[in-house]
Amino acid sequence: MRNRRYVLSCMIILLTVVFYFTVEAQQKNIPNRSKFSGEWTAKEPISIGGNIFCSYVEGDRMNSKTMKIVEDPNFLTIENPSPGAKSFTSREKLIIDGKESQINHGQGNEKKFSVKLSADGQTMIIKSIVYFMTTTPYHVNVMKKASTNVTEVWKLSNNGKSITVQSIAKSNIWDGERSWKTVFDKTK
């Protein structure tokens, strides 16, 4: 009877130790997830690569070569300095729930967008539609509403040291679809 208790106790201790080390080994094999947080720079703004008008405000993130991203569990905040005003920094809050958000600056200028983050946190998809007023050909005093649909796929690459933004745009003011890539490198 004592031998059975002794053997059973040893088996329980042995299984507990094996289980503990198995769990520890699995946790160490999980790679550290890179994040979008940080300060980033690019050679040219996202909108320039596609030679398109996909933002209507000077401080929009699409017009910036530099940005600071702060990542929270449910949203990203992107801050970028306005190229024309040295003391002005714009902030855009991207809620990553896939639901549509909107920014309205009046005079027919508005931006609707949705953001989704992949399960591994390495890819973010931003779908935007920008509405703006533009002149009519041959009638500069006659304005019409124009729109541009933009899909941006942001991927962390180079072990989190760069963000590659693959953009595709289509507008009612030009024919066809435009596609381009912008790379942001981490500075901090």
N, C-alpha and C positions, 0 to 999 in steps of 0.2 A: 504494500500500500504506500509506504514511504517512497519507494523507488518511482512509483507512478507519479506522485506529486512532484518529486524532484525533476523527473524527466519533463513533465508538463510545464513546470516553472521555467526550466531551461529553454524549452521550445518557444514559450511566450516571449521570453527575453530575446532570444535569437531572432524571431520573426519581427519584433519591434525594432531591433537594430537594423535588420535588413531593410525594412520598410522606411526607416528614417534616412538611411544613406541613399536609397533609391530616389526619394523625394528631393533630397539635397542635390543629387547629381542632375536631376532634371531641371531644377531651378537655375543651376549654373550654366546649363546649355542654352538657356533662353537668351538671345542676343539683346543688348540694350537697344531699345527702340529710339531711333533718331526722331527729332521733333522739328517742326517748322519754326519754333521759337529762335530768335536771334536777330542779328543785323545782317542785311544782305545788300549786295550791289551787283549791277549788271552794266554792260557796255551801252545798252540802249533800253528805253522803256518797253514794256510789253506791246503797247499800241504801235510803236514805230516799226517793229519787225514785220507787221502785216500791212504797213502803210495804210492804216485805216483810222477812221474816227470812231473809236469805241468808248470814248469818255467825253463828257461835256463840261467838266469842271477842271480847272487847272491843277488842283490838288488831288485829283483822282489817282488811285494806285496804278492805273494803267499808264499814266504819264510819267511815272517816277523811275529813276535809275537806282534809287536807294529806298529801302524800307526796313522797318523794325517790326518784327512779328512777336506777339505775346500769345502763347497758346494756353488756353484753359480747357477743361474737360468738354464744355459745350459750345465754345466759340473761339475764334481767333480775332485778335485786334491787330490791324495793320496800320502803322503810323508811317507817314512819309512826308518829307519836307517839300513844300511847293517850290518849283524851280525859279519862280519869279519873285517870291517874297522870302527873304532869308529867315524871318522870325515866325513864319506860318508853317504849321504842321497839320496835315489832315489826318483824321482817324476814321477807319472803316471797320465796323464790327461785322464779322462774318459768322453767323450762327450756323453750326454744322449739323442741322437736323433735317436738311433736305427741303424745308419749307421755304416759300418765297418771301423775301424781304424787299423793301423798296426805299429808295432815296429820291426825294423830290426837291428840286431847286427852283421850281416855278418856270414860267415862260415856255412851257411845253417840254422842258428838260427833265427827264426822270430816268431812273435806272431800277429795273427789277432783277433780282438774282436769287439763286439758291445754291447751297454749298453742301457737298457730301464728302465725308472722310472715309477712306477704306478701313476695314477692320484692323489691319496692321498699322494704321496711322502713317503710312508711307506715301499715299496718293490722295490728292484732294481734287475734286471736280467742281468747278464754278461755272454755272450756266447763267448768262446775263442777257438781258435785252435792254438796249439803251434807246430811248426816244429823244429826239432833239429837233429843233426847228432849223431849217436850212433854206437858202435862197433857191428860187426857181430859175432854171437856165433861161437866159435872155430877159429875165424880169427880176432884177436884184431887189426890188422893193416888195415882191410877192414871196411870202414865206410858206413853206409846206412842212408837214411833219414827216420826219425820216426815222428809220430805225435800223439798228444793227444788232444781230444775234451773235453772241460770242460764247464759245465753249472753251474753257481753259482746263487743261489737265496738268496739275502741279505734282511732280514726283521728286521726292528726296533722292539724291544720288551721291555717289562718291562718299559713302559712309556718313551721310548727313552734312557734308561740307558744301553741297550745292543743291539748288532747286532748279529743275528743268521744267519750264512751262511750255507745253505744246498747245497752241491756240488755233482755233478754226473760227472764221467769221463769215457771215452772209448778211447782206444789207439790201434794202429796197432802193438804194441809190447807185448800185453797181451790179453788174452781171456776175454770176458764178460765185464760187466760194474761195476764200483765201486761207492759207495755212502757213504757220511759221513757228519757230522755236526761239525762246529767250532763256538764257541761263543766268541765274543769280548765284554768286559765290558768297559764302559766309565770311563776314569780317569780324564778328564777335559772337 
